[in-house]
């Protein structure tokens, strides 16, 4: 398993702890430091089964100031997340060809 993790995020920390409590030591990807490529982000979206806009943290100042209210294509939304990785919702947990958002953290239990 792999977790796209932000240690400053409570939900991300709770999700990682829940995995560990269930005997899973996932590969931890600090996605703010190791930003996914466009292809990696597209792969995550496919595994999550959601559209790019559904992965955006719309409460972030970067989104509100630069993107909110604009008509953006999927490619433009993906580019915005790559340029501003804080916009990527977290945590994302991946197992094989499936991924879930750890919001709430208990969502990851379906992967165990």
Backbone as XML, in Angstrom:
<?xml version="1.0"?>
<chain id="A" units="angstrom">
  <residue number="1" name="UNK">
    <atom name="N" x="0.838" y="-1.189" z="0.000"/>
    <atom name="CA" x="0.000" y="0.000" z="0.000"/>
    <atom name="C" x="0.877" y="1.245" z="0.000"/>
  </residue>
  <residue number="2" name="UNK">
    <atom name="N" x="0.279" y="2.318" z="-0.457"/>
    <atom name="CA" x="0.969" y="3.601" z="-0.529"/>
    <atom name="C" x="0.008" y="4.662" z="-0.026"/>
  </residue>
  <residue number="3" name="UNK">
    <atom name="N" x="0.527" y="5.613" z="0.757"/>
    <atom name="CA" x="-0.291" y="6.732" z="1.213"/>
    <atom name="C" x="0.355" y="8.035" z="0.761"/>
  </residue>
  <residue number="4" name="UNK">
    <atom name="N" x="-0.440" y="8.861" z="0.104"/>
    <atom name="CA" x="-0.018" y="10.215" z="-0.238"/>
    <atom name="C" x="-0.382" y="11.053" z="0.975"/>
  </residue>
  <residue number="5" name="UNK">
    <atom name="N" x="0.648" y="11.497" z="1.682"/>
    <atom name="CA" x="0.517" y="11.956" z="3.061"/>
    <atom name="C" x="1.042" y="13.368" z="3.247"/>
  </residue>
  <residue number="6" name="UNK">
    <atom name="N" x="0.339" y="14.105" z="4.095"/>
    <atom name="CA" x="0.802" y="15.407" z="4.566"/>
    <atom name="C" x="0.807" y="15.318" z="6.084"/>
  </residue>
  <residue number="7" name="UNK">
    <atom name="N" x="1.989" y="15.229" z="6.709"/>
    <atom name="CA" x="2.052" y="15.053" z="8.156"/>
    <atom name="C" x="1.456" y="16.210" z="8.959"/>
  </residue>
  <residue number="8" name="UNK">
    <atom name="N" x="1.232" y="17.346" z="8.318"/>
    <atom name="CA" x="0.619" y="18.476" z="9.028"/>
    <atom name="C" x="-0.901" y="18.373" z="9.061"/>
  </residue>
  <residue number="9" name="UNK">
    <atom name="N" x="-1.469" y="17.417" z="8.323"/>
    <atom name="CA" x="-2.923" y="17.262" z="8.218"/>
    <atom name="C" x="-3.414" y="16.216" z="9.217"/>
  </residue>
  <residue number="10" name="UNK">
    <atom name="N" x="-4.372" y="16.595" z="10.037"/>
    <atom name="CA" x="-4.923" y="15.686" z="11.043"/>
    <atom name="C" x="-5.498" y="14.426" z="10.410"/>
  </residue>
  <residue number="11" name="UNK">
    <atom name="N" x="-6.298" y="14.579" z="9.361"/>
    <atom name="CA" x="-6.918" y="13.404" z="8.717"/>
    <atom name="C" x="-5.859" y="12.481" z="8.130"/>
  </residue>
  <residue number="12" name="UNK">
    <atom name="N" x="-4.808" y="13.074" z="7.584"/>
    <atom name="CA" x="-3.739" y="12.273" z="7.014"/>
    <atom name="C" x="-3.023" y="11.484" z="8.117"/>
  </residue>
  <residue number="13" name="UNK">
    <atom name="N" x="-2.739" y="12.133" z="9.227"/>
    <atom name="CA" x="-2.098" y="11.440" z="10.361"/>
    <atom name="C" x="-3.002" y="10.346" z="10.913"/>
  </residue>
  <residue number="14" name="UNK">
    <atom name="N" x="-4.296" y="10.632" z="11.028"/>
    <atom name="CA" x="-5.240" y="9.630" z="11.532"/>
    <atom name="C" x="-5.329" y="8.431" z="10.594"/>
  </residue>
  <residue number="15" name="UNK">
    <atom name="N" x="-5.310" y="8.687" z="9.298"/>
    <atom name="CA" x="-5.392" y="7.604" z="8.322"/>
    <atom name="C" x="-4.147" y="6.725" z="8.396"/>
  </residue>
  <residue number="16" name="UNK">
    <atom name="N" x="-2.977" y="7.329" z="8.469"/>
    <atom name="CA" x="-1.733" y="6.571" z="8.579"/>
    <atom name="C" x="-1.743" y="5.736" z="9.855"/>
  </residue>
  <residue number="17" name="UNK">
    <atom name="N" x="-2.180" y="6.326" z="10.969"/>
    <atom name="CA" x="-2.246" y="5.593" z="12.238"/>
    <atom name="C" x="-3.213" y="4.420" z="12.146"/>
  </residue>
  <residue number="18" name="UNK">
    <atom name="N" x="-4.346" y="4.612" z="11.485"/>
    <atom name="CA" x="-5.337" y="3.542" z="11.335"/>
    <atom name="C" x="-4.759" y="2.385" z="10.521"/>
  </residue>
  <residue number="19" name="UNK">
    <atom name="N" x="-4.044" y="2.698" z="9.461"/>
    <atom name="CA" x="-3.395" y="1.650" z="8.675"/>
    <atom name="C" x="-2.403" y="0.877" z="9.550"/>
  </residue>
  <residue number="20" name="UNK">
    <atom name="N" x="-1.580" y="1.602" z="10.290"/>
    <atom name="CA" x="-0.562" y="0.964" z="11.127"/>
    <atom name="C" x="-1.199" y="0.116" z="12.234"/>
  </residue>
  <residue number="21" name="UNK">
    <atom name="N" x="-2.306" y="0.612" z="12.806"/>
    <atom name="CA" x="-3.015" y="-0.156" z="13.839"/>
    <atom name="C" x="-3.552" y="-1.468" z="13.293"/>
  </residue>
  <residue number="22" name="UNK">
    <atom name="N" x="-3.765" y="-1.505" z="11.973"/>
    <atom name="CA" x="-4.273" y="-2.711" z="11.324"/>
    <atom name="C" x="-3.155" y="-3.511" z="10.651"/>
  </residue>
  <residue number="23" name="UNK">
    <atom name="N" x="-1.928" y="-3.263" z="11.085"/>
    <atom name="CA" x="-0.794" y="-4.056" z="10.631"/>
    <atom name="C" x="-0.250" y="-3.704" z="9.261"/>
  </residue>
  <residue number="24" name="UNK">
    <atom name="N" x="-0.627" y="-2.546" z="8.740"/>
    <atom name="CA" x="-0.157" y="-2.130" z="7.416"/>
    <atom name="C" x="0.893" y="-1.027" z="7.587"/>
  </residue>
  <residue number="25" name="UNK">
    <atom name="N" x="2.053" y="-1.235" z="7.013"/>
    <atom name="CA" x="3.099" y="-0.201" z="6.969"/>
    <atom name="C" x="3.215" y="0.262" z="5.519"/>
  </residue>
  <residue number="26" name="UNK">
    <atom name="N" x="2.426" y="1.274" z="5.160"/>
    <atom name="CA" x="2.418" y="1.702" z="3.759"/>
    <atom name="C" x="3.680" y="2.477" z="3.379"/>
  </residue>
  <residue number="27" name="UNK">
    <atom name="N" x="3.940" y="2.502" z="2.084"/>
    <atom name="CA" x="4.957" y="3.411" z="1.571"/>
    <atom name="C" x="4.377" y="4.816" z="1.715"/>
  </residue>
  <residue number="28" name="UNK">
    <atom name="N" x="5.129" y="5.701" z="2.359"/>
    <atom name="CA" x="4.642" y="7.059" z="2.594"/>
    <atom name="C" x="5.224" y="7.998" z="1.541"/>
  </residue>
  <residue number="29" name="UNK">
    <atom name="N" x="4.337" y="8.647" z="0.806"/>
    <atom name="CA" x="4.740" y="9.629" z="-0.196"/>
    <atom name="C" x="4.373" y="11.009" z="0.338"/>
  </residue>
  <residue number="30" name="UNK">
    <atom name="N" x="5.380" y="11.809" z="0.617"/>
    <atom name="CA" x="5.144" y="13.186" z="1.058"/>
    <atom name="C" x="4.938" y="14.022" z="-0.206"/>
  </residue>
  <residue number="31" name="UNK">
    <atom name="N" x="3.680" y="14.078" z="-0.638"/>
    <atom name="CA" x="3.368" y="14.606" z="-1.963"/>
    <atom name="C" x="3.625" y="16.100" z="-2.108"/>
  </residue>
  <residue number="32" name="UNK">
    <atom name="N" x="3.754" y="16.830" z="-1.007"/>
    <atom name="CA" x="4.091" y="18.245" z="-1.122"/>
    <atom name="C" x="5.564" y="18.406" z="-1.500"/>
  </residue>
  <residue number="33" name="UNK">
    <atom name="N" x="6.395" y="17.440" z="-1.096"/>
    <atom name="CA" x="7.824" y="17.451" z="-1.431"/>
    <atom name="C" x="8.094" y="16.707" z="-2.736"/>
  </residue>
  <residue number="34" name="UNK">
    <atom name="N" x="7.363" y="15.624" z="-2.953"/>
    <atom name="CA" x="7.508" y="14.794" z="-4.155"/>
    <atom name="C" x="6.211" y="14.867" z="-4.942"/>
  </residue>
  <residue number="35" name="UNK">
    <atom name="N" x="6.025" y="15.961" z="-5.634"/>
    <atom name="CA" x="4.775" y="16.240" z="-6.338"/>
    <atom name="C" x="4.560" y="15.198" z="-7.441"/>
  </residue>
  <residue number="36" name="UNK">
    <atom name="N" x="3.357" y="14.625" z="-7.488"/>
    <atom name="CA" x="3.075" y="13.661" z="-8.561"/>
    <atom name="C" x="3.207" y="14.319" z="-9.930"/>
  </residue>
  <residue number="37" name="UNK">
    <atom name="N" x="3.595" y="13.519" z="-10.912"/>
    <atom name="CA" x="3.607" y="14.005" z="-12.294"/>
    <atom name="C" x="2.159" y="14.039" z="-12.794"/>
  </residue>
  <residue number="38" name="UNK">
    <atom name="N" x="1.994" y="14.620" z="-13.947"/>
    <atom name="CA" x="0.662" y="14.646" z="-14.559"/>
    <atom name="C" x="0.143" y="13.227" z="-14.753"/>
  </residue>
  <residue number="39" name="UNK">
    <atom name="N" x="0.997" y="12.338" z="-15.269"/>
    <atom name="CA" x="0.571" y="10.947" z="-15.485"/>
    <atom name="C" x="0.234" y="10.259" z="-14.163"/>
  </residue>
  <residue number="40" name="UNK">
    <atom name="N" x="1.033" y="10.489" z="-13.135"/>
    <atom name="CA" x="0.751" y="9.879" z="-11.825"/>
    <atom name="C" x="-0.572" y="10.385" z="-11.265"/>
  </residue>
  <residue number="41" name="UNK">
    <atom name="N" x="-0.827" y="11.678" z="-11.408"/>
    <atom name="CA" x="-2.089" y="12.230" z="-10.904"/>
    <atom name="C" x="-3.274" y="11.681" z="-11.694"/>
  </residue>
  <residue number="42" name="UNK">
    <atom name="N" x="-3.124" y="11.541" z="-12.999"/>
    <atom name="CA" x="-4.199" y="10.939" z="-13.818"/>
    <atom name="C" x="-4.454" y="9.491" z="-13.379"/>
  </residue>
  <residue number="43" name="UNK">
    <atom name="N" x="-3.377" y="8.769" z="-13.088"/>
    <atom name="CA" x="-3.504" y="7.385" z="-12.623"/>
    <atom name="C" x="-4.234" y="7.332" z="-11.278"/>
  </residue>
  <residue number="44" name="UNK">
    <atom name="N" x="-3.889" y="8.237" z="-10.374"/>
    <atom name="CA" x="-4.587" y="8.288" z="-9.077"/>
    <atom name="C" x="-6.069" y="8.586" z="-9.267"/>
  </residue>
  <residue number="45" name="UNK">
    <atom name="N" x="-6.382" y="9.534" z="-10.129"/>
    <atom name="CA" x="-7.784" y="9.877" z="-10.389"/>
    <atom name="C" x="-8.545" y="8.679" z="-10.935"/>
  </residue>
  <residue number="46" name="UNK">
    <atom name="N" x="-7.913" y="7.933" z="-11.835"/>
    <atom name="CA" x="-8.559" y="6.741" z="-12.394"/>
    <atom name="C" x="-8.792" y="5.698" z="-11.302"/>
  </residue>
  <residue number="47" name="UNK">
    <atom name="N" x="-7.812" y="5.511" z="-10.434"/>
    <atom name="CA" x="-7.952" y="4.531" z="-9.349"/>
    <atom name="C" x="-9.005" y="4.969" z="-8.340"/>
  </residue>
  <residue number="48" name="UNK">
    <atom name="N" x="-9.131" y="6.283" z="-8.139"/>
    <atom name="CA" x="-10.158" y="6.806" z="-7.240"/>
    <atom name="C" x="-11.540" y="6.783" z="-7.899"/>
  </residue>
  <residue number="49" name="UNK">
    <atom name="N" x="-11.564" y="6.832" z="-9.229"/>
    <atom name="CA" x="-12.833" y="6.865" z="-9.952"/>
    <atom name="C" x="-13.542" y="8.201" z="-9.843"/>
  </residue>
  <residue number="50" name="UNK">
    <atom name="N" x="-12.742" y="9.289" z="-9.786"/>
    <atom name="CA" x="-13.330" y="10.629" z="-9.667"/>
    <atom name="C" x="-12.729" y="11.545" z="-10.726"/>
  </residue>
  <residue number="51" name="UNK">
    <atom name="N" x="-13.368" y="12.699" z="-10.908"/>
    <atom name="CA" x="-12.871" y="13.698" z="-11.843"/>
    <atom name="C" x="-11.864" y="14.606" z="-11.130"/>
  </residue>
  <residue number="52" name="UNK">
    <atom name="N" x="-11.036" y="15.303" z="-11.874"/>
    <atom name="CA" x="-10.048" y="16.176" z="-11.242"/>
    <atom name="C" x="-10.640" y="17.186" z="-10.259"/>
  </residue>
  <residue number="53" name="UNK">
    <atom name="N" x="-11.752" y="17.799" z="-10.606"/>
    <atom name="CA" x="-12.338" y="18.815" z="-9.713"/>
    <atom name="C" x="-12.726" y="18.210" z="-8.367"/>
  </residue>
  <residue number="54" name="UNK">
    <atom name="N" x="-13.030" y="16.922" z="-8.335"/>
    <atom name="CA" x="-13.421" y="16.271" z="-7.082"/>
    <atom name="C" x="-12.229" y="16.038" z="-6.153"/>
  </residue>
  <residue number="55" name="UNK">
    <atom name="N" x="-11.022" y="16.195" z="-6.659"/>
    <atom name="CA" x="-9.824" y="15.999" z="-5.855"/>
    <atom name="C" x="-9.242" y="17.322" z="-5.367"/>
  </residue>
  <residue number="56" name="UNK">
    <atom name="N" x="-9.854" y="18.427" z="-5.769"/>
    <atom name="CA" x="-9.345" y="19.753" z="-5.407"/>
    <atom name="C" x="-9.838" y="20.159" z="-4.021"/>
  </residue>
  <residue number="57" name="UNK">
    <atom name="N" x="-8.906" y="20.697" z="-3.227"/>
    <atom name="CA" x="-9.247" y="21.307" z="-1.935"/>
    <atom name="C" x="-9.695" y="22.741" z="-2.231"/>
  </residue>
  <residue number="58" name="UNK">
    <atom name="N" x="-10.997" y="22.923" z="-2.383"/>
    <atom name="CA" x="-11.536" y="24.200" z="-2.829"/>
    <atom name="C" x="-11.511" y="25.285" z="-1.755"/>
  </residue>
  <residue number="59" name="UNK">
    <atom name="N" x="-11.215" y="24.906" z="-0.512"/>
    <atom name="CA" x="-11.124" y="25.890" z="0.562"/>
    <atom name="C" x="-9.772" y="26.563" z="0.662"/>
  </residue>
  <residue number="60" name="UNK">
    <atom name="N" x="-8.797" y="26.067" z="-0.097"/>
    <atom name="CA" x="-7.452" y="26.645" z="-0.064"/>
    <atom name="C" x="-7.447" y="28.034" z="-0.697"/>
  </residue>
  <residue number="61" name="UNK">
    <atom name="N" x="-6.680" y="28.946" z="-0.091"/>
    <atom name="CA" x="-6.582" y="30.318" z="-0.594"/>
    <atom name="C" x="-6.117" y="30.346" z="-2.046"/>
  </residue>
  <residue number="62" name="UNK">
    <atom name="N" x="-5.187" y="29.470" z="-2.398"/>
    <atom name="CA" x="-4.678" y="29.425" z="-3.775"/>
    <atom name="C" x="-5.828" y="29.195" z="-4.757"/>
  </residue>
  <residue number="63" name="UNK">
    <atom name="N" x="-6.744" y="28.285" z="-4.412"/>
    <atom name="CA" x="-7.885" y="27.995" z="-5.290"/>
    <atom name="C" x="-8.807" y="29.206" z="-5.363"/>
  </residue>
  <residue number="64" name="UNK">
    <atom name="N" x="-9.166" y="29.740" z="-4.191"/>
    <atom name="CA" x="-10.113" y="30.854" z="-4.151"/>
    <atom name="C" x="-9.600" y="32.068" z="-4.910"/>
  </residue>
  <residue number="65" name="UNK">
    <atom name="N" x="-8.306" y="32.345" z="-4.774"/>
    <atom name="CA" x="-7.737" y="33.544" z="-5.382"/>
    <atom name="C" x="-7.464" y="33.394" z="-6.871"/>
  </residue>
  <residue number="66" name="UNK">
    <atom name="N" x="-7.168" y="32.192" z="-7.326"/>
    <atom name="CA" x="-6.715" y="32.023" z="-8.708"/>
    <atom name="C" x="-7.639" y="31.238" z="-9.630"/>
  </residue>
  <residue number="67" name="UNK">
    <atom name="N" x="-8.499" y="30.392" z="-9.061"/>
    <atom name="CA" x="-9.238" y="29.464" z="-9.916"/>
    <atom name="C" x="-10.747" y="29.460" z="-9.703"/>
  </residue>
  <residue number="68" name="UNK">
    <atom name="N" x="-11.198" y="29.813" z="-8.516"/>
    <atom name="CA" x="-12.630" y="29.740" z="-8.197"/>
    <atom name="C" x="-13.459" y="30.549" z="-9.193"/>
  </residue>
  <residue number="69" name="UNK">
    <atom name="N" x="-14.543" y="29.923" z="-9.658"/>
    <atom name="CA" x="-15.470" y="30.598" z="-10.554"/>
    <atom name="C" x="-15.058" y="30.583" z="-12.014"/>
  </residue>
  <residue number="70" name="UNK">
    <atom name="N" x="-13.892" y="30.024" z="-12.312"/>
    <atom name="CA" x="-13.440" y="29.953" z="-13.701"/>
    <atom name="C" x="-13.843" y="28.625" z="-14.317"/>
  </residue>
  <residue number="71" name="UNK">
    <atom name="N" x="-14.100" y="28.646" z="-15.609"/>
    <atom name="CA" x="-14.380" y="27.420" z="-16.347"/>
    <atom name="C" x="-13.040" y="26.789" z="-16.718"/>
  </residue>
  <residue number="72" name="UNK">
    <atom name="N" x="-12.705" y="25.683" z="-16.072"/>
    <atom name="CA" x="-11.426" y="25.036" z="-16.299"/>
    <atom name="C" x="-11.633" y="23.632" z="-16.860"/>
  </residue>
  <residue number="73" name="UNK">
    <atom name="N" x="-10.791" y="23.260" z="-17.802"/>
    <atom name="CA" x="-10.822" y="21.896" z="-18.323"/>
    <atom name="C" x="-10.165" y="20.966" z="-17.301"/>
  </residue>
  <residue number="74" name="UNK">
    <atom name="N" x="-10.371" y="19.674" z="-17.473"/>
    <atom name="CA" x="-9.709" y="18.701" z="-16.597"/>
    <atom name="C" x="-8.194" y="18.884" z="-16.637"/>
  </residue>
  <residue number="75" name="UNK">
    <atom name="N" x="-7.649" y="19.115" z="-17.826"/>
    <atom name="CA" x="-6.197" y="19.310" z="-17.967"/>
    <atom name="C" x="-5.737" y="20.537" z="-17.186"/>
  </residue>
  <residue number="76" name="UNK">
    <atom name="N" x="-6.511" y="21.601" z="-17.215"/>
    <atom name="CA" x="-6.157" y="22.815" z="-16.480"/>
    <atom name="C" x="-6.232" y="22.592" z="-14.968"/>
  </residue>
  <residue number="77" name="UNK">
    <atom name="N" x="-7.208" y="21.824" z="-14.525"/>
    <atom name="CA" x="-7.332" y="21.526" z="-13.087"/>
    <atom name="C" x="-6.156" y="20.668" z="-12.636"/>
  </residue>
  <residue number="78" name="UNK">
    <atom name="N" x="-5.798" y="19.677" z="-13.439"/>
    <atom name="CA" x="-4.647" y="18.830" z="-13.114"/>
    <atom name="C" x="-3.379" y="19.676" z="-13.072"/>
  </residue>
  <residue number="79" name="UNK">
    <atom name="N" x="-3.200" y="20.556" z="-14.034"/>
    <atom name="CA" x="-2.027" y="21.438" z="-14.051"/>
    <atom name="C" x="-1.993" y="22.320" z="-12.801"/>
  </residue>
  <residue number="80" name="UNK">
    <atom name="N" x="-3.160" y="22.806" z="-12.377"/>
    <atom name="CA" x="-3.223" y="23.630" z="-11.165"/>
    <atom name="C" x="-2.786" y="22.833" z="-9.940"/>
  </residue>
  <residue number="81" name="UNK">
    <atom name="N" x="-3.216" y="21.564" z="-9.857"/>
    <atom name="CA" x="-2.828" y="20.730" z="-8.713"/>
    <atom name="C" x="-1.335" y="20.404" z="-8.740"/>
  </residue>
  <residue number="82" name="UNK">
    <atom name="N" x="-0.769" y="20.202" z="-9.920"/>
    <atom name="CA" x="0.659" y="19.907" z="-10.029"/>
    <atom name="C" x="1.470" y="21.147" z="-9.632"/>
  </residue>
  <residue number="83" name="UNK">
    <atom name="N" x="1.034" y="22.310" z="-10.090"/>
    <atom name="CA" x="1.738" y="23.558" z="-9.760"/>
    <atom name="C" x="1.558" y="23.965" z="-8.307"/>
  </residue>
  <residue number="84" name="UNK">
    <atom name="N" x="0.433" y="23.554" z="-7.727"/>
    <atom name="CA" x="0.090" y="23.915" z="-6.349"/>
    <atom name="C" x="-0.381" y="22.657" z="-5.615"/>
  </residue>
  <residue number="85" name="UNK">
    <atom name="N" x="0.534" y="21.773" z="-5.216"/>
    <atom name="CA" x="0.127" y="20.485" z="-4.644"/>
    <atom name="C" x="-0.714" y="20.591" z="-3.367"/>
  </residue>
  <residue number="86" name="UNK">
    <atom name="N" x="-0.730" y="21.770" z="-2.733"/>
    <atom name="CA" x="-1.624" y="21.950" z="-1.581"/>
    <atom name="C" x="-3.084" y="21.774" z="-1.980"/>
  </residue>
  <residue number="87" name="UNK">
    <atom name="N" x="-3.363" y="21.918" z="-3.279"/>
    <atom name="CA" x="-4.737" y="21.781" z="-3.766"/>
    <atom name="C" x="-5.199" y="20.327" z="-3.847"/>
  </residue>
  <residue number="88" name="UNK">
    <atom name="N" x="-4.273" y="19.381" z="-3.737"/>
    <atom name="CA" x="-4.637" y="17.965" z="-3.834"/>
    <atom name="C" x="-5.221" y="17.493" z="-2.508"/>
  </residue>
  <residue number="89" name="UNK">
    <atom name="N" x="-6.437" y="16.982" z="-2.562"/>
    <atom name="CA" x="-7.083" y="16.443" z="-1.357"/>
    <atom name="C" x="-6.253" y="15.297" z="-0.807"/>
  </residue>
  <residue number="90" name="UNK">
    <atom name="N" x="-6.227" y="15.177" z="0.494"/>
    <atom name="CA" x="-5.432" y="14.137" z="1.141"/>
    <atom name="C" x="-6.165" y="13.555" z="2.310"/>
  </residue>
  <residue number="91" name="UNK">
    <atom name="N" x="-5.709" y="12.427" z="2.763"/>
    <atom name="CA" x="-4.715" y="11.530" z="2.192"/>
    <atom name="C" x="-5.352" y="10.628" z="1.133"/>
  </residue>
  <residue number="92" name="UNK">
    <atom name="N" x="-4.526" y="10.158" z="0.222"/>
    <atom name="CA" x="-4.945" y="9.180" z="-0.777"/>
    <atom name="C" x="-4.186" y="7.893" z="-0.459"/>
  </residue>
  <residue number="93" name="UNK">
    <atom name="N" x="-4.931" y="6.793" z="-0.336"/>
    <atom name="CA" x="-4.305" y="5.497" z="-0.070"/>
    <atom name="C" x="-4.558" y="4.596" z="-1.271"/>
  </residue>
  <residue number="94" name="UNK">
    <atom name="N" x="-3.472" y="3.975" z="-1.755"/>
    <atom name="CA" x="-3.529" y="3.148" z="-2.951"/>
    <atom name="C" x="-3.134" y="1.720" z="-2.619"/>
  </residue>
  <residue number="95" name="UNK">
    <atom name="N" x="-3.929" y="0.793" z="-3.130"/>
    <atom name="CA" x="-3.592" y="-0.626" z="-3.059"/>
    <atom name="C" x="-3.887" y="-1.219" z="-4.430"/>
  </residue>
  <residue number="96" name="UNK">
    <atom name="N" x="-2.855" y="-1.705" z="-5.079"/>
    <atom name="CA" x="-2.986" y="-2.282" z="-6.415"/>
    <atom name="C" x="-3.643" y="-1.276" z="-7.362"/>
  </residue>
  <residue number="97" name="UNK">
    <atom name="N" x="-4.797" y="-1.618" z="-7.908"/>
    <atom name="CA" x="-5.465" y="-0.745" z="-8.875"/>
    <atom name="C" x="-6.636" y="0.035" z="-8.276"/>
  </residue>
  <residue number="98" name="UNK">
    <atom name="N" x="-6.667" y="0.116" z="-6.936"/>
    <atom name="CA" x="-7.745" y="0.817" z="-6.245"/>
    <atom name="C" x="-7.155" y="1.878" z="-5.329"/>
  </residue>
  <residue number="99" name="UNK">
    <atom name="N" x="-7.869" y="2.979" z="-5.186"/>
    <atom name="CA" x="-7.454" y="4.032" z="-4.267"/>
    <atom name="C" x="-8.690" y="4.589" z="-3.570"/>
  </residue>
  <residue number="100" name="UNK">
    <atom name="N" x="-8.481" y="5.095" z="-2.362"/>
    <atom name="CA" x="-9.553" y="5.764" z="-1.620"/>
    <atom name="C" x="-8.984" y="7.012" z="-0.962"/>
  </residue>
  <residue number="101" name="UNK">
    <atom name="N" x="-9.869" y="7.959" z="-0.728"/>
    <atom name="CA" x="-9.518" y="9.129" z="0.065"/>
    <atom name="C" x="-9.759" y="8.799" z="1.527"/>
  </residue>
  <residue number="102" name="UNK">
    <atom name="N" x="-8.838" y="9.175" z="2.372"/>
    <atom name="CA" x="-8.989" y="8.938" z="3.803"/>
    <atom name="C" x="-9.818" y="10.016" z="4.471"/>
  </residue>
  <residue number="103" name="UNK">
    <atom name="N" x="-10.955" y="10.302" z="3.916"/>
    <atom name="CA" x="-11.896" y="11.277" z="4.486"/>
    <atom name="C" x="-13.286" y="10.667" z="4.455"/>
  </residue>
  <residue number="104" name="UNK">
    <atom name="N" x="-13.722" y="10.064" z="5.525"/>
    <atom name="CA" x="-13.039" y="9.906" z="6.811"/>
    <atom name="C" x="-11.956" y="8.826" z="6.735"/>
  </residue>
  <residue number="105" name="UNK">
    <atom name="N" x="-11.052" y="8.807" z="7.729"/>
    <atom name="CA" x="-9.970" y="7.823" z="7.728"/>
    <atom name="C" x="-10.446" y="6.386" z="7.585"/>
  </residue>
  <residue number="106" name="UNK">
    <atom name="N" x="-11.620" y="6.068" z="8.096"/>
    <atom name="CA" x="-12.146" y="4.702" z="8.052"/>
    <atom name="C" x="-12.368" y="4.200" z="6.630"/>
  </residue>
  <residue number="107" name="UNK">
    <atom name="N" x="-12.395" y="5.107" z="5.659"/>
    <atom name="CA" x="-12.537" y="4.683" z="4.251"/>
    <atom name="C" x="-11.448" y="3.696" z="3.853"/>
  </residue>
  <residue number="108" name="UNK">
    <atom name="N" x="-10.264" y="3.829" z="4.457"/>
    <atom name="CA" x="-9.142" y="2.965" z="4.049"/>
    <atom name="C" x="-9.330" y="1.516" z="4.490"/>
  </residue>
  <residue number="109" name="UNK">
    <atom name="N" x="-10.221" y="1.278" z="5.417"/>
    <atom name="CA" x="-10.424" y="-0.091" z="5.902"/>
    <atom name="C" x="-10.912" y="-1.011" z="4.775"/>
  </residue>
  <residue number="110" name="UNK">
    <atom name="N" x="-11.570" y="-0.452" z="3.770"/>
    <atom name="CA" x="-12.047" y="-1.285" z="2.655"/>
    <atom name="C" x="-10.885" y="-1.827" z="1.824"/>
  </residue>
  <residue number="111" name="UNK">
    <atom name="N" x="-9.695" y="-1.254" z="1.968"/>
    <atom name="CA" x="-8.529" y="-1.720" z="1.227"/>
    <atom name="C" x="-7.749" y="-2.807" z="1.977"/>
  </residue>
  <residue number="112" name="UNK">
    <atom name="N" x="-8.040" y="-2.939" z="3.254"/>
    <atom name="CA" x="-7.268" y="-3.894" z="4.078"/>
    <atom name="C" x="-7.830" y="-5.298" z="3.943"/>
  </residue>
</chain>
